[in-house]
Amino acid sequence: MLVNKLRLTCKSGLFCYYCSMLTNKLCKELKEIAANFIPAKDLDDLTQVVFEQLLNMDKAKLKGLIDSGDIYKYFNRMCKLSYYSKNSQYYYIYNKINERITFIEPTKKHTNETVYINIEEGTTNADLINNILSELYWYDRELFKLYVLGDENVKKYTYTSLAKKTGISRISIYYTIKAVKKYVAKRLKEANNDI
């Protein structure tokens, strides 16, 4: 049944030879390997993400891994990297928690301030963060919003996936987001020291 789900995620959208190489037996074996070091509550989500990555990789490389038997080591490594990395697709989809902060379309308050971010009631920095974000260039603010919260479809992005989506180089995105984080932290620290 897992393979049938995976066939739907293949880029071609149709049954293909390379997708058929990931048989139910192989998928179960690979999942059992991951079960040795991944907690049961995260196992299904993690393996689904890694299987999708396998299906989206170069087909010749996938065939070579399966034929040589290196698929087990490769899958093991991909699972570990995805599970423990803070920059993996799995982390952004299932673990990154942004419950208190949500970006909204810029709106004008009755005081003519532009609001870029909603923060739960009881958080004292809501207006301050909105003011800090309004000081940024739109490019920096929009990249930061995409990275922190994703797009309107709630799709989370890594530096690499954001680079593919926007056409901006990964290193440029990295330095922009790093600078925005540093700037926001500095301004929050300054504001909290003034209080």
MDTraj code that builds the backbone (N, CA, C; nanometers):
import mdtraj as md
import numpy as np

residues = "MET LEU VAL ASN LYS LEU ARG LEU THR CYS LYS SER GLY LEU PHE CYS TYR TYR CYS SER MET LEU THR ASN LYS LEU CYS LYS GLU LEU LYS GLU ILE ALA ALA ASN PHE ILE PRO ALA LYS ASP LEU ASP ASP LEU THR GLN VAL VAL PHE GLU GLN LEU LEU ASN MET ASP LYS ALA LYS LEU LYS GLY LEU ILE ASP SER GLY ASP ILE TYR LYS TYR PHE ASN ARG MET CYS LYS LEU SER TYR TYR SER LYS ASN SER GLN TYR TYR TYR ILE TYR ASN LYS ILE ASN GLU ARG ILE THR PHE ILE GLU PRO THR LYS LYS HIS THR ASN GLU THR VAL TYR ILE ASN ILE GLU GLU GLY THR THR ASN ALA ASP LEU ILE ASN ASN ILE LEU SER GLU LEU TYR TRP TYR ASP ARG GLU LEU PHE LYS LEU TYR VAL LEU GLY ASP GLU ASN VAL LYS LYS TYR THR TYR THR SER LEU ALA LYS LYS THR GLY ILE SER ARG ILE SER ILE TYR TYR THR ILE LYS ALA VAL LYS LYS TYR VAL ALA LYS ARG LEU LYS GLU ALA ASN ASN ASP ILE".split()
xyz = np.array([
    [0.0819, -0.1187, 0.0000],
    [0.0000, 0.0000, 0.0000],
    [0.0869, 0.1259, 0.0000],
    [0.2006, 0.1220, 0.0662],
    [0.2893, 0.2368, 0.0706],
    [0.3407, 0.2719, -0.0685],
    [0.3700, 0.1715, -0.1471],
    [0.4197, 0.1967, -0.2826],
    [0.3121, 0.2642, -0.3666],
    [0.1867, 0.2252, -0.3478],
    [0.0794, 0.2888, -0.4238],
    [0.0717, 0.4376, -0.3912],
    [0.0884, 0.4740, -0.2646],
    [0.0913, 0.6152, -0.2269],
    [0.2095, 0.6842, -0.2936],
    [0.3239, 0.6185, -0.2935],
    [0.4445, 0.6782, -0.3468],
    [0.4375, 0.6976, -0.4971],
    [0.3684, 0.6105, -0.5653],
    [0.3557, 0.6256, -0.7104],
    [0.2874, 0.7572, -0.7438],
    [0.1965, 0.8019, -0.6590],
    [0.1273, 0.9270, -0.6845],
    [0.2205, 1.0467, -0.6743],
    [0.3292, 1.0329, -0.5990],
    [0.4194, 1.1460, -0.5824],
    [0.5294, 1.1495, -0.6868],
    [0.5360, 1.0495, -0.7708],
    [0.6380, 1.0483, -0.8752],
    [0.6139, 1.1666, -0.9687],
    [0.7208, 1.2275, -1.0166],
    [0.7082, 1.3459, -1.1007],
    [0.6236, 1.3207, -1.2255],
    [0.6314, 1.1996, -1.2791],
    [0.5557, 1.1710, -1.4004],
    [0.4082, 1.1554, -1.3717],
    [0.3734, 1.1206, -1.2476],
    [0.2344, 1.1006, -1.2121],
    [0.1796, 0.9674, -1.2594],
    [0.2592, 0.8916, -1.3319],
    [0.2165, 0.7626, -1.3848],
    [0.3041, 0.6529, -1.3284],
    [0.2595, 0.5289, -1.3426],
    [0.3413, 0.4156, -1.3007],
    [0.4646, 0.4127, -1.3907],
    [0.5797, 0.4009, -1.3306],
    [0.7013, 0.3942, -1.4108],
    [0.7922, 0.2845, -1.3573],
    [0.8890, 0.2475, -1.4348],
    [0.9788, 0.1385, -1.4000],
    [1.0538, 0.1665, -1.2712],
    [1.1025, 0.2904, -1.2562],
    [1.1840, 0.3235, -1.1392],
    [1.1020, 0.3207, -1.0111],
    [0.9770, 0.3648, -1.0190],
    [0.8918, 0.3601, -0.9009],
    [0.8586, 0.2154, -0.8656],
    [0.8491, 0.1307, -0.9654],
    [0.8175, -0.0093, -0.9379],
    [0.9357, -0.0799, -0.8724],
    [1.0560, -0.0224, -0.8800],
    [1.1710, -0.0826, -0.8132],
    [1.1564, -0.0755, -0.6617],
    [1.0837, 0.0235, -0.6127],
    [1.0568, 0.0333, -0.4694],
    [0.9348, -0.0534, -0.4380],
    [0.9580, -0.1815, -0.4266],
    [0.8491, -0.2756, -0.4017],
    [0.8040, -0.2673, -0.2567],
    [0.6890, -0.3273, -0.2288],
    [0.6395, -0.3305, -0.0909],
    [0.7409, -0.3957, 0.0011],
    [0.8024, -0.5035, -0.0448],
    [0.9005, -0.5740, 0.0367],
    [1.0183, -0.4831, 0.0715],
    [1.0710, -0.4140, -0.0286],
    [1.1827, -0.3236, -0.0064],
    [1.1424, -0.2085, 0.0852],
    [1.0239, -0.1536, 0.0646],
    [0.9763, -0.0436, 0.1489],
    [0.9633, -0.0874, 0.2946],
    [0.9110, -0.2066, 0.3165],
    [0.8973, -0.2580, 0.4532],
    [1.0340, -0.2797, 0.5171],
    [1.1293, -0.3326, 0.4398],
    [1.2646, -0.3532, 0.4920],
    [1.3290, -0.2200, 0.5299],
    [1.3132, -0.1217, 0.4440],
    [1.3713, 0.0091, 0.4712],
    [1.3064, 0.0742, 0.5935],
    [1.1758, 0.0580, 0.6055],
    [1.1057, 0.1147, 0.7203],
    [1.1484, 0.0461, 0.8499],
    [1.1730, -0.0860, 0.8444],
    [1.2202, -0.1582, 0.9628],
    [1.3588, -0.1090, 1.0057],
    [1.4414, -0.0740, 0.9096],
    [1.5732, -0.0189, 0.9409],
    [1.5559, 0.1132, 1.0163],
    [1.4695, 0.1970, 0.9660],
    [1.4468, 0.3273, 1.0302],
    [1.3857, 0.3101, 1.1693],
    [1.3073, 0.2053, 1.1894],
    [1.2424, 0.1826, 1.3190],
    [1.3441, 0.1538, 1.4289],
    [1.4658, 0.1173, 1.3927],
    [1.5692, 0.0890, 1.4925],
    [1.6197, 0.2141, 1.5633],
    [1.6061, 0.3305, 1.5009],
    [1.6614, 0.4514, 1.5627],
    [1.5659, 0.5704, 1.5613],
    [1.4479, 0.5558, 1.5044],
    [1.3499, 0.6644, 1.5013],
    [1.2337, 0.6270, 1.5933],
    [1.1882, 0.7185, 1.6795],
    [1.0731, 0.6894, 1.7648],
    [0.9497, 0.6548, 1.6818],
    [0.8682, 0.5657, 1.7344],
    [0.7522, 0.5150, 1.6607],
    [0.6563, 0.6267, 1.6203],
    [0.6424, 0.7292, 1.7038],
    [0.5469, 0.8367, 1.6720],
    [0.5889, 0.9176, 1.5484],
    [0.7169, 0.9184, 1.5164],
    [0.7669, 0.9945, 1.4016],
    [0.7987, 0.9078, 1.2799],
    [0.7922, 0.7786, 1.2953],
    [0.8404, 0.6864, 1.1921],
    [0.7656, 0.6999, 1.0599],
    [0.6328, 0.6984, 1.0628],
    [0.5562, 0.7032, 0.9382],
    [0.5789, 0.8330, 0.8615],
    [0.5754, 0.9446, 0.9330],
    [0.5949, 1.0735, 0.8665],
    [0.7348, 1.0854, 0.8072],
    [0.8343, 1.0444, 0.8851],
    [0.9722, 1.0547, 0.8378],
    [0.9968, 0.9662, 0.7161],
    [0.9548, 0.8410, 0.7233],
    [0.9799, 0.7510, 0.6101],
    [0.9049, 0.7968, 0.4855],
    [0.7868, 0.8543, 0.5019],
    [0.7134, 0.9048, 0.3854],
    [0.7912, 1.0176, 0.3180],
    [0.8456, 1.1081, 0.3971],
    [0.9241, 1.2188, 0.3413],
    [1.0479, 1.1653, 0.2697],
    [1.1153, 1.0672, 0.3300],
    [1.2373, 1.0127, 0.2696],
    [1.2038, 0.9341, 0.1426],
    [1.0921, 0.8597, 0.1422],
    [1.0525, 0.7888, 0.0204],
    [1.0215, 0.8887, -0.0915],
    [0.9589, 0.9985, -0.0587],
    [0.9327, 1.1011, -0.1600],
    [1.0631, 1.1573, -0.2157],
    [1.1605, 1.1779, -0.1280],
    [1.2907, 1.2263, -0.1744],
    [1.3571, 1.1237, -0.2652],
    [1.3437, 0.9971, -0.2318],
    [1.4000, 0.8920, -0.3171],
    [1.3358, 0.8930, -0.4554],
    [1.2045, 0.9087, -0.4594],
    [1.1355, 0.9075, -0.5874],
    [1.1634, 1.0315, -0.6716],
    [1.2007, 1.1400, -0.6061],
    [1.2294, 1.2628, -0.6799],
    [1.3766, 1.2758, -0.7192],
    [1.4592, 1.1819, -0.6772],
    [1.6005, 1.1886, -0.7109],
    [1.6242, 1.1341, -0.8519],
    [1.7440, 1.1485, -0.9004],
    [1.7814, 1.1005, -1.0330],
    [1.7524, 0.9504, -1.0427],
    [1.6796, 0.9115, -1.1441],
    [1.6335, 0.7722, -1.1583],
    [1.7494, 0.6753, -1.1787],
    [1.8510, 0.7176, -1.2495],
    [1.9662, 0.6295, -1.2714],
    [2.0391, 0.6041, -1.1397],
    [2.0494, 0.7075, -1.0569],
    [2.1141, 0.6922, -0.9265],
    [2.0330, 0.5986, -0.8372],
    [1.9007, 0.6115, -0.8391],
    [1.8142, 0.5232, -0.7607],
    [1.8295, 0.3787, -0.8063],
    [1.8322, 0.3576, -0.9363],
    [1.8501, 0.2217, -0.9892],
    [1.9849, 0.1653, -0.9464],
    [2.0897, 0.2469, -0.9532],
    [2.2230, 0.2029, -0.9116],
    [2.2282, 0.1667, -0.7642],
    [2.1616, 0.2451, -0.6802],
    [2.1585, 0.2152, -0.5365],
    [2.0874, 0.0829, -0.5083],
    [1.9761, 0.0624, -0.5755],
    [1.8996, -0.0611, -0.5529],
    [1.9762, -0.1817, -0.6059],
    [2.0341, -0.1694, -0.7253],
    [2.1071, -0.2815, -0.7851],
    [2.2307, -0.3197, -0.7033],
    [2.2993, -0.2194, -0.6469],
    [2.4215, -0.2494, -0.5721],
    [2.3938, -0.2882, -0.4266],
    [2.2714, -0.2664, -0.3802],
    [2.2382, -0.2970, -0.2417],
    [2.2717, -0.1845, -0.1452],
    [2.3205, -0.0727, -0.1983],
    [2.3551, 0.0411, -0.1137],
    [2.2335, 0.1226, -0.0717],
    [2.1164, 0.0854, -0.1195],
    [1.9946, 0.1585, -0.0850],
    [1.9703, 0.1578, 0.0656],
    [2.0103, 0.0500, 0.1331],
    [1.9877, 0.0394, 0.2770],
    [2.0718, 0.1423, 0.3531],
    [2.1984, 0.1534, 0.3169],
    [2.2856, 0.2513, 0.3822],
    [2.2408, 0.3937, 0.3485],
    [2.2037, 0.4135, 0.2231],
    [2.1615, 0.5459, 0.1782],
    [2.0331, 0.5886, 0.2501],
    [1.9372, 0.4969, 0.2575],
    [1.8109, 0.5259, 0.3244],
    [1.8332, 0.5544, 0.4728],
    [1.9184, 0.4738, 0.5353],
    [1.9517, 0.4924, 0.6763],
    [2.0088, 0.6326, 0.6981],
    [2.1013, 0.6724, 0.6153],
    [2.1658, 0.8029, 0.6280],
    [2.0662, 0.9165, 0.6030],
    [1.9813, 0.9013, 0.5016],
    [1.8813, 1.0040, 0.4721],
    [1.7834, 1.0206, 0.5879],
    [1.7441, 0.9095, 0.6489],
    [1.6519, 0.9155, 0.7630],
    [1.7174, 0.9888, 0.8808],
    [1.8407, 0.9545, 0.9095],
    [1.9100, 1.0200, 1.0210],
    [1.9275, 1.1690, 0.9950],
    [1.9686, 1.2028, 0.8741],
    [1.9867, 1.3445, 0.8417],
    [1.8541, 1.4203, 0.8492],
    [1.7494, 1.3616, 0.7961],
    [1.6197, 1.4282, 0.7973],
    [1.5652, 1.4426, 0.9382],
    [1.5863, 1.3416, 1.0203],
    [1.5300, 1.3436, 1.1551],
    [1.6033, 1.4405, 1.2475],
    [1.7349, 1.4454, 1.2380],
    [1.8125, 1.5247, 1.3320],
    [1.8470, 1.6655, 1.2830],
    [1.8302, 1.6936, 1.1553],
    [1.8657, 1.8243, 1.1010],
    [1.7529, 1.9246, 1.1216],
    [1.7896, 2.0454, 1.1570],
    [1.6915, 2.1533, 1.1729],
    [1.6590, 2.2189, 1.0381],
    [1.7279, 2.1770, 0.9326],
    [1.7048, 2.2354, 0.8004],
    [1.6399, 2.1382, 0.7029],
    [1.5965, 2.0238, 0.7510],
    [1.5415, 1.9235, 0.6601],
    [1.3945, 1.9508, 0.6291],
    [1.3488, 1.8925, 0.5217],
    [1.2088, 1.9056, 0.4828],
    [1.1187, 1.8470, 0.5906],
    [1.1592, 1.7354, 0.6492],
    [1.0810, 1.6730, 0.7565],
    [1.0641, 1.7691, 0.8741],
    [1.1703, 1.8352, 0.9135],
    [1.1639, 1.9282, 1.0256],
    [1.0659, 2.0410, 0.9969],
    [1.0717, 2.0970, 0.8755],
    [0.9867, 2.2095, 0.8419],
    [0.8402, 2.1694, 0.8299],
    [0.8139, 2.0464, 0.7908],
    [0.6754, 2.0035, 0.7765],
    [0.6162, 1.9617, 0.9099],
    [0.6901, 1.8859, 0.9895],
    [0.6313, 1.8219, 1.1067],
    [0.6778, 1.8755, 1.2419],
    [0.7942, 1.9344, 1.2524],
    [0.8466, 1.9710, 1.3832],
    [0.8559, 2.1198, 1.4109],
    [0.8671, 2.2003, 1.3083],
    [0.8855, 2.3427, 1.3316],
    [0.7551, 2.4014, 1.3855],
    [0.7651, 2.4592, 1.5024],
    [0.6444, 2.5073, 1.5689],
    [0.6401, 2.6594, 1.5604],
    [0.5341, 2.7084, 1.4995],
    [0.5127, 2.8518, 1.4883],
    [0.3720, 2.8833, 1.5357],
    [0.3388, 2.8392, 1.6549],
    [0.2026, 2.8544, 1.7034],
    [0.1718, 2.9979, 1.7434],
    [0.2715, 3.0679, 1.7970],
    [0.2436, 3.2008, 1.8496],
    [0.2520, 3.3098, 1.7444],
    [0.3232, 3.2863, 1.6367],
    [0.3469, 3.3925, 1.5388],
    [0.2869, 3.3528, 1.4053],
    [0.2070, 3.4405, 1.3472],
    [0.1555, 3.4191, 1.2130],
    [0.1651, 3.5500, 1.1368],
    [0.2143, 3.5441, 1.0155],
    [0.2214, 3.6627, 0.9327],
    [0.0882, 3.6820, 0.8632],
    [0.0524, 3.8043, 0.8411],
    [-0.0710, 3.8367, 0.7717],
    [-0.0378, 3.9347, 0.6615],
    [-0.1324, 3.9573, 0.5735],
    [-0.1120, 4.0592, 0.4720],
    [-0.1026, 4.1938, 0.5423],
    [-0.0145, 4.2800, 0.4978],
    [-0.0028, 4.4092, 0.5644],
    [-0.1366, 4.4823, 0.5658],
    [-0.1783, 4.5244, 0.6809],
    [-0.3022, 4.5997, 0.6953],
    [-0.2725, 4.7254, 0.7729],
    [-0.3552, 4.8243, 0.7556],
    [-0.3384, 4.9502, 0.8280],
    [-0.4247, 4.9460, 0.9536],
    [-0.3610, 4.9738, 1.0672],
    [-0.4360, 4.9911, 1.1907],
    [-0.4991, 5.1300, 1.1884],
    [-0.5836, 5.1564, 1.2848],
    [-0.6444, 5.2883, 1.2911],
    [-0.5416, 5.3968, 1.3219],
    [-0.4225, 5.3584, 1.3661],
    [-0.3157, 5.4560, 1.3950],
    [-0.2190, 5.4700, 1.2772],
    [-0.2573, 5.4196, 1.1601],
    [-0.1761, 5.4258, 1.0386],
    [-0.0462, 5.3465, 1.0490],
    [-0.0392, 5.2451, 1.1360],
    [0.0748, 5.1542, 1.1422],
    [0.0442, 5.0340, 1.0542],
    [0.1445, 4.9833, 0.9861],
    [0.1270, 4.8621, 0.9073],
    [0.1590, 4.7422, 0.9951],
    [0.0702, 4.6414, 0.9928],
    [0.0874, 4.5218, 1.0758],
    [0.1296, 4.4066, 0.9860],
    [0.2437, 4.3437, 1.0166],
    [0.2940, 4.2323, 0.9373],
    [0.2821, 4.0994, 1.0093],
    [0.2586, 4.1031, 1.1373],
    [0.2683, 3.9813, 1.2159],
    [0.1614, 3.9833, 1.3249],
    [0.0997, 3.8692, 1.3498],
    [0.0067, 3.8540, 1.4612],
    [0.0736, 3.7683, 1.5658],
    [0.0683, 3.8092, 1.6890],
    [0.1254, 3.7313, 1.7979],
    [0.0166, 3.7129, 1.9019],
    [0.0137, 3.5948, 1.9641],
    [-0.0890, 3.5652, 2.0631],
    [-0.1001, 3.6755, 2.1666],
    [-0.2200, 3.6889, 2.2200],
    [-0.2414, 3.7854, 2.3270],
    [-0.1513, 3.7519, 2.4444],
    [-0.1092, 3.8521, 2.5178],
    [-0.0225, 3.8296, 2.6322],
    [0.1250, 3.8418, 2.5982],
    [0.1580, 3.8485, 2.4703],
    [0.2973, 3.8669, 2.4306],
    [0.3201, 4.0165, 2.4150],
    [0.4141, 4.0698, 2.4890],
    [0.4345, 4.2143, 2.4920],
    [0.5109, 4.2672, 2.3719],
    [0.5752, 4.1833, 2.2953],
    [0.6599, 4.2285, 2.1854],
    [0.5886, 4.2354, 2.0514],
    [0.4568, 4.2165, 2.0470],
    [0.3854, 4.2122, 1.9194],
    [0.4006, 4.3417, 1.8408],
    [0.3729, 4.4543, 1.9041],
    [0.3852, 4.5824, 1.8339],
    [0.5301, 4.6130, 1.8000],
    [0.6185, 4.5768, 1.8901],
    [0.7601, 4.6016, 1.8678],
    [0.8118, 4.5220, 1.7471],
    [0.7734, 4.3951, 1.7368],
    [0.8161, 4.3127, 1.6231],
    [0.7579, 4.3671, 1.4932],
    [0.6319, 4.4111, 1.4969],
    [0.5732, 4.4718, 1.3767],
    [0.6495, 4.5966, 1.3352],
    [0.6893, 4.6776, 1.4320],
    [0.7674, 4.7982, 1.4002],
    [0.9031, 4.7615, 1.3419],
    [0.9668, 4.6601, 1.3985],
    [1.0978, 4.6173, 1.3480],
    [1.0857, 4.5647, 1.2050],
    [0.9835, 4.4838, 1.1807],
    [0.9642, 4.4302, 1.0452],
    [0.9312, 4.5411, 0.9456],
    [0.8620, 4.6440, 0.9907],
    [0.8294, 4.7530, 0.8986],
    [0.9525, 4.8354, 0.8630],
    [1.0593, 4.8265, 0.9444],
    [1.1832, 4.8970, 0.9148],
    [1.2646, 4.8278, 0.8055],
    [1.2377, 4.7011, 0.7824],
    [1.3155, 4.6232, 0.6864],
    [1.2729, 4.6531, 0.5438],
    [1.3641, 4.6263, 0.4504],
    [1.3286, 4.6319, 0.3096],
    [1.2282, 4.5208, 0.2817],
    [1.1418, 4.5413, 0.1822],
    [1.0383, 4.4425, 0.1532],
    [1.1020, 4.3078, 0.1162],
    [1.2157, 4.3101, 0.0474],
    [1.2843, 4.1867, 0.0073],
    [1.3225, 4.1041, 0.1300],
    [1.3850, 4.1697, 0.2269],
    [1.4262, 4.1002, 0.3491],
    [1.3051, 4.0478, 0.4256],
    [1.2029, 4.1321, 0.4373],
    [1.0825, 4.0943, 0.5116],
    [1.0116, 3.9754, 0.4460],
    [0.9972, 3.9775, 0.3144],
    [0.9249, 3.8697, 0.2458],
    [1.0026, 3.7381, 0.2510],
    [1.1349, 3.7438, 0.2319],
    [1.2152, 3.6215, 0.2441],
    [1.2064, 3.5646, 0.3852],
    [1.2123, 3.6504, 0.4842],
    [1.2023, 3.6075, 0.6238],
    [1.0665, 3.5438, 0.6509],
    [0.9607, 3.6036, 0.5990],
    [0.8261, 3.5471, 0.6170],
    [0.8158, 3.4087, 0.5529],
    [0.8661, 3.3949, 0.4315],
    [0.8615, 3.2645, 0.3644],
    [0.9411, 3.1597, 0.4408],
    [1.0558, 3.1980, 0.4910],
    [1.1410, 3.1028, 0.5621],
    [1.0807, 3.0632, 0.6967],
    [1.0297, 3.1593, 0.7705],
    [0.9792, 3.1307, 0.9050],
    [0.8465, 3.0570, 0.9007],
    [0.7545, 3.1006, 0.8159],
    [0.6195, 3.0437, 0.8193],
    [0.5750, 2.9749, 0.6910],
    [0.6480, 2.9891, 0.5853],
    [0.6068, 2.9248, 0.4613],
    [0.5148, 3.0150, 0.3813],
    [0.4519, 2.9553, 0.2798],
    [0.3649, 3.0335, 0.1930],
    [0.2188, 3.0177, 0.2345],
    [0.1285, 3.0652, 0.1491],
    [-0.0140, 3.0608, 0.1820],
    [-0.0681, 2.9181, 0.1901],
    [0.0009, 2.8226, 0.1301],
    [-0.0396, 2.6823, 0.1376],
    [0.0224, 2.6117, 0.2565],
    [0.0835, 2.6858, 0.3460],
    [0.1497, 2.6369, 0.4676],
    [0.2639, 2.5419, 0.4324],
    [0.3241, 2.5625, 0.3158],
    [0.4403, 2.4828, 0.2785],
    [0.5633, 2.5468, 0.3397],
    [0.6408, 2.4687, 0.4128],
    [0.7611, 2.5182, 0.4786],
    [0.8796, 2.5039, 0.3828],
    [0.9742, 2.5926, 0.3949],
    [1.0873, 2.5939, 0.3033],
    [1.2204, 2.5834, 0.3774],
    [1.3113, 2.5117, 0.3167],
    [1.4512, 2.5134, 0.3574],
    [1.5188, 2.6186, 0.2699],
    [1.6461, 2.6467, 0.2953],
    [1.7171, 2.7423, 0.2105],
    [1.7164, 2.6952, 0.0651],
    [1.7402, 2.5661, 0.0453],
    [1.7474, 2.5121, -0.0907],
    [1.6124, 2.5189, -0.1611],
    [1.5047, 2.4768, -0.0933],
    [1.3730, 2.4790, -0.1576],
    [1.3256, 2.6218, -0.1807],
    [1.3627, 2.7130, -0.0921],
    [1.3281, 2.8536, -0.1111],
    [1.4043, 2.9110, -0.2312],
    [1.5289, 2.8669, -0.2482],
    [1.6070, 2.9114, -0.3644],
    [1.5439, 2.8624, -0.4942],
    [1.4962, 2.7386, -0.4946],
    [1.4302, 2.6859, -0.6144],
    [1.3015, 2.7608, -0.6434],
    [1.2253, 2.7921, -0.5394],
    [1.0976, 2.8612, -0.5584],
    [1.1162, 3.0029, -0.6094],
    [1.2127, 3.0745, -0.5522],
    [1.2281, 3.2165, -0.5842],
    [1.3265, 3.2460, -0.6965],
    [1.4174, 3.1519, -0.7217],
    [1.5207, 3.1772, -0.8220],
    [1.6366, 3.2589, -0.7667],
    [1.6373, 3.2803, -0.6359],
    [1.7449, 3.3534, -0.5691],
    [1.8458, 3.2506, -0.5200],
    [1.9733, 3.2828, -0.5255],
    [2.0734, 3.1848, -0.4852],
    [2.0588, 3.1502, -0.3376],
    [2.0936, 3.0263, -0.3053],
    [2.0796, 2.9751, -0.1692],
    [2.1647, 3.0559, -0.0719],
    [2.2846, 3.0890, -0.1110],
    [2.3751, 3.1619, -0.0223],
    [2.3229, 3.3026, 0.0047],
    [2.2621, 3.3649, -0.0945],
    [2.2033, 3.4975, -0.0759],
    [2.0863, 3.4900, 0.0228],
    [2.0047, 3.3872, 0.0105],
    [1.8928, 3.3678, 0.1045],
    [1.9466, 3.3449, 0.2451],
    [2.0494, 3.2624, 0.2563],
    [2.1084, 3.2334, 0.3869],
    [2.1557, 3.3612, 0.4556],
    [2.2331, 3.4435, 0.3838],
    [2.2869, 3.5646, 0.4437],
    [2.1773, 3.6674, 0.4729],
    [2.0757, 3.6749, 0.3886],
    [1.9651, 3.7668, 0.4134],
    [1.8901, 3.7292, 0.5395],
    [1.8551, 3.6021, 0.5534],
    [1.7805, 3.5573, 0.6710],
    [1.8654, 3.5694, 0.7966],
    [1.9923, 3.5388, 0.7854],
    [2.0828, 3.5532, 0.8993],
    [2.0883, 3.6992, 0.9445],
    [2.0962, 3.7905, 0.8492],
    [2.1018, 3.9330, 0.8817],
    [1.9708, 3.9811, 0.9447],
    [1.8586, 3.9336, 0.8933],
    [1.7290, 3.9731, 0.9495],
    [1.7153, 3.9218, 1.0925],
    [1.7527, 3.7961, 1.1163],
    [1.7461, 3.7410, 1.2519],
    [1.8328, 3.8239, 1.3473],
    [1.9525, 3.8551, 1.3027],
    [2.0454, 3.9325, 1.3853],
    [1.9890, 4.0716, 1.4136],
    [1.9325, 4.1342, 1.3107],
    [1.8766, 4.2679, 1.3250],
    [1.7576, 4.2682, 1.4212],
    [1.6653, 4.1722, 1.4045],
    [1.5476, 4.1646, 1.4916],
    [1.5909, 4.1386, 1.6356],
    [1.6846, 4.0484, 1.6559],
    [1.7326, 4.0177, 1.7917],
    [1.7983, 4.1413, 1.8546],
    [1.8771, 4.2123, 1.7758],
    [1.9450, 4.3326, 1.8259],
    [1.8444, 4.4394, 1.8658],
    [1.7456, 4.4614, 1.7785],
    [1.6433, 4.5633, 1.8066],
    [1.5570, 4.5248, 1.9269],
    [1.5250, 4.3967, 1.9410],
    [1.4479, 4.3525, 2.0576],
    [1.5284, 4.3729, 2.1857],
    [1.6562, 4.3412, 2.1792],
    [1.7429, 4.3592, 2.2961],
    [1.7521, 4.5066, 2.3334],
    [1.7696, 4.5934, 2.2335],
    [1.7763, 4.7369, 2.2588],
    [1.6466, 4.7870, 2.3215],
    [1.5350, 4.7421, 2.2672],
    [1.4051, 4.7869, 2.3165],
    [1.3805, 4.7378, 2.4590],
    [1.4206, 4.6139, 2.4889],
    [1.4000, 4.5606, 2.6226],
    [1.4923, 4.6257, 2.7242],
    [1.6092, 4.6709, 2.6813],
    [1.6992, 4.7424, 2.7720],
    [1.6493, 4.8836, 2.8018],
    [1.5768, 4.9431, 2.7061],
    [1.5224, 5.0772, 2.7253],
    [1.4061, 5.0789, 2.8229],
    [1.3405, 4.9652, 2.8392],
    [1.2199, 4.9592, 2.9246],
    [1.2530, 4.9673, 3.0685],
])
top = md.Topology()
chain = top.add_chain()
for i, resn in enumerate(residues, 1):
    res = top.add_residue(resn, chain, resSeq=i)
    for name in ("N", "CA", "C"):
        top.add_atom(name, md.element.get_by_symbol(name[0]), res)
traj = md.Trajectory(xyz[None], top)
